[in-house]
Amino acid sequence: MIEFHIEARSGVAPYMQLVHQVRQALRLGLLSEGDRLPKVKDVAAMVAINPNTVLKAYRQLENEGLVSPKPGVGTFVTGTLGDTPRSEHEPLRQELQRWLAKARGAGLDEESIEALFLNTFRSSTEEEK
């Protein structure tokens, strides 16, 4: 089951952070069709936000065709975003973990690592165009 987290200083609305986390879990194969999302009250308690914020996120996901509520039962995944099997991700994840360890070993803090990664990712994407 997915475990949500909220970054208060991210500048991204909490409901959108939840939406992004579900999308990421779908892309990575951590959630699949038929899986139940955590109950609204559980998510609200877990990340200390208003239950209406969680409902807003779930409604957004429903509007995108990714989840469907079943009254009295819960909210279930009905769509997917992943096009590659989860097993294909594991070697890449391991390689990325080694790279992160090297970056930390070189003295980069979390923000510097993120900045380096995003800058390199964007440059790489632009070069492919």
C-alpha positions in Angstrom: 0.0 0.0 0.0 1.2 3.5 -0.8 2.4 5.7 2.1 1.9 9.4 1.5 4.2 12.2 2.6 3.8 16.0 2.4 6.7 18.4 1.8 5.4 21.6 3.5 8.1 23.7 1.9 7.8 22.4 -1.6 5.5 25.1 -2.9 3.1 22.5 -4.3 -0.4 22.2 -2.9 -0.8 19.2 -0.6 -3.6 17.7 -2.7 -1.4 17.9 -5.8 1.5 16.2 -3.9 -0.9 13.3 -3.1 -1.9 13.2 -6.8 1.7 13.1 -7.9 2.6 10.4 -5.5 -0.3 8.2 -6.8 0.8 8.9 -10.4 4.4 7.9 -9.5 3.3 4.7 -7.8 1.3 3.8 -10.9 4.2 4.6 -13.2 6.5 2.5 -11.2 4.1 -0.4 -10.8 3.8 0.0 -7.1 0.0 0.4 -7.5 -2.0 -1.5 -10.1 -5.6 -1.9 -11.1 -7.8 -3.2 -8.3 -5.5 -1.9 -5.5 -7.3 0.1 -2.8 -6.0 3.5 -1.8 -5.8 4.3 1.9 -9.0 5.6 3.5 -9.3 9.4 3.5 -9.3 9.6 7.3 -6.1 7.5 7.4 -4.3 9.6 4.9 -5.4 12.8 6.7 -4.1 11.5 10.0 -0.9 10.1 8.4 0.2 13.3 6.8 -1.6 15.8 9.2 -3.8 17.5 6.6 -7.5 18.2 6.3 -9.6 15.2 5.1 -11.1 17.5 2.4 -7.6 17.9 1.0 -7.4 14.2 0.6 -10.8 14.1 -1.0 -9.8 16.7 -3.5 -6.8 14.6 -4.5 -8.9 11.5 -4.9 -11.5 13.4 -7.0 -8.6 14.7 -9.2 -7.4 11.1 -9.7 -11.0 10.1 -10.4 -11.4 12.8 -13.0 -8.2 11.5 -14.7 -9.7 8.0 -14.8 -7.1 6.6 -12.5 -9.3 5.7 -9.5 -12.9 5.0 -8.8 -14.7 5.4 -5.4 -17.0 2.6 -4.2 -19.2 4.1 -1.5 -18.7 2.4 1.9 -15.8 0.3 0.5 -13.1 2.6 -0.6 -11.3 4.1 -3.6 -9.8 1.7 -6.0 -7.2 2.0 -8.8 -8.9 1.6 -12.2 -6.2 2.9 -14.5 -2.5 2.7 -15.0 0.4 4.8 -16.2 3.2 2.2 -16.2 4.2 0.8 -19.6 7.2 -1.2 -18.5 7.2 -4.1 -16.0 8.4 -3.3 -12.5 11.2 -5.8 -12.9 12.7 -3.5 -15.6 13.0 -0.7 -13.1 15.0 -2.6 -10.5 18.4 -2.5 -12.2 17.9 1.2 -12.9 16.9 1.8 -9.3 20.0 0.1 -8.1 22.2 2.1 -10.4 20.6 5.3 -9.3 21.1 4.3 -5.6 24.8 3.9 -6.3 24.9 7.3 -8.0 23.2 8.9 -5.1 25.7 7.3 -2.7 28.5 8.8 -4.8 26.9 12.2 -4.8 26.6 12.1 -1.0 30.1 10.9 -0.8 31.2 13.9 -2.8 29.6 16.1 -0.2 26.5 17.2 -2.0 23.4 17.8 0.1 19.9 16.8 -0.8 19.0 20.1 -2.6 22.3 20.0 -4.6 21.7 16.4 -5.6 18.2 17.3 -6.7 19.3 20.4 -8.6 22.1 18.4 -10.4 19.7 15.6 -11.3 16.9 17.9 -12.6 19.3 20.0 -14.6 21.0 17.0 -16.1 17.6 15.4 -16.8 16.3 18.6 -18.5 19.5 19.0 -20.6 19.3 15.4 -21.7 15.6 15.7 -22.7 16.4 18.9 -24.7 19.3 17.1 -26.5 17.0 14.3 -27.5 14.6 16.7 -29.3 
